[in-house]
């Protein structure tokens, strides 16, 4: 009877140790595939409080983030160049907007239809 009690304690101790090791192993942060920079907060700010930050200020921050990503040899997230193109368009820089939309298409082919539609709208004007 004492042997069974000792075995069950050992079993529970072993299960506890395995659980602890599993949790510690899962706690390691995985490196991000993309260099996000200020992209997400800027998109949020654009829609939650329009006009608070000018398009030119947002462009400057995104261009700075893009340079940081390039120097770290990381990719920018999907939508980054599309958002930058939108800001260029708001600033009256249609050529740079088209260039950003084409970059978005090249990096993320699934955006091609939408980017082509935006480019066509710009060329109509």
QUIMO-V151679 format. One record per residue. RES is the residue in one letter. SS is DSSP state (@ for helix, = for strand, . for the rest). PSI is psi in degrees with one decimal (* if undefined). OMEGA is omega in radians with two decimals (NA if undefined). Layout:
res ss psi omega
RES SS PSI OMEGA
RES SS PSI OMEGA
//
This chain:
res ss psi omega
X . -39.8 3.13
X @ -33.2 3.13
X @ -40.8 3.12
X @ -40.6 3.14
X @ -41.4 3.12
X @ -39.6 3.13
X @ -39.7 -3.13
X @ -35.9 3.08
X @ -42.1 3.11
X @ -38.5 3.11
X @ -46.3 3.13
X @ -37.1 3.10
X @ -41.9 3.11
X @ -42.6 3.10
X @ -41.5 3.11
X @ -42.5 3.13
X @ -40.4 3.12
X @ -40.9 3.11
X @ -42.9 3.13
X @ -44.6 3.12
X @ -37.8 3.11
X @ -45.5 3.14
X @ -39.5 3.12
X @ -40.0 3.12
X @ -34.4 3.14
X @ -16.4 -3.07
X . -11.2 -3.14
X . 125.4 -3.13
X . 139.1 3.09
X . 136.5 -3.14
X . 142.8 -3.12
X . 143.4 3.10
X . -27.8 -3.06
X = 155.3 3.01
X . 102.4 -3.02
X . -36.7 -3.12
X . -135.0 -3.10
X . 13.9 -3.06
X @ -53.9 -3.09
X @ -47.3 3.11
X @ -32.7 3.14
X @ -40.8 3.10
X @ -43.2 3.11
X @ -46.5 -3.12
X @ -37.0 -3.13
X @ -41.0 -3.08
X @ -28.1 -3.11
X @ -31.2 -3.12
X . 70.7 -3.07
X . 139.8 3.09
X . -9.5 -3.13
X . -41.7 3.11
X . 128.9 -3.11
X . 153.8 3.09
X @ -36.3 -3.13
X @ -39.8 3.10
X @ -40.8 3.13
X @ -40.7 3.11
X @ -45.8 -3.13
X @ -42.8 -3.14
X @ -43.1 -3.14
X @ -38.9 3.10
X @ -37.6 3.07
X @ -44.6 3.10
X @ -38.0 3.13
X @ -42.6 3.11
X @ -39.0 3.10
X @ -42.2 3.14
X @ -43.5 3.13
X @ -41.2 -3.12
X @ -27.7 3.08
X . 1.8 -3.13
X . 40.3 3.12
X . 158.7 3.12
X = 151.8 3.01
X . 155.5 -3.05
X . 163.5 3.05
X . 138.3 3.13
X . -13.6 -3.10
X @ -52.9 -3.11
X @ -31.0 3.08
X @ -43.1 3.12
X @ -41.9 3.10
X @ -41.1 3.09
X @ -40.3 3.10
X @ -42.9 3.12
X @ -39.1 3.07
X @ -43.0 3.14
X @ -42.7 3.11
X @ -29.5 -3.12
X . 0.3 3.13
X . 17.1 -3.13
X . 73.0 -3.04
X @ -39.2 -3.12
X @ -41.7 3.12
X @ -32.1 3.09
X @ -47.2 3.12
X @ -41.7 3.12
X @ -42.4 3.11
X @ -39.8 3.12
X @ -38.4 3.09
X @ -36.3 3.08
X @ -42.3 3.11
X @ -42.8 3.11
X @ -43.8 -3.10
X @ -39.1 -3.09
X @ -34.5 -3.08
X . 85.1 -3.05
X @ -22.8 3.13
X @ -13.5 3.12
X @ 2.7 -3.01
X @ -47.3 -3.09
X @ -47.0 -3.12
X @ -43.6 3.14
X @ -39.9 3.09
X @ -38.8 3.12
X @ -42.9 3.12
X @ -40.9 3.12
X @ -42.1 3.12
X @ -39.6 3.11
X @ -40.8 3.14
X @ -41.5 -3.10
X @ -23.7 3.07
X @ -32.3 -3.06
X . * NA
//
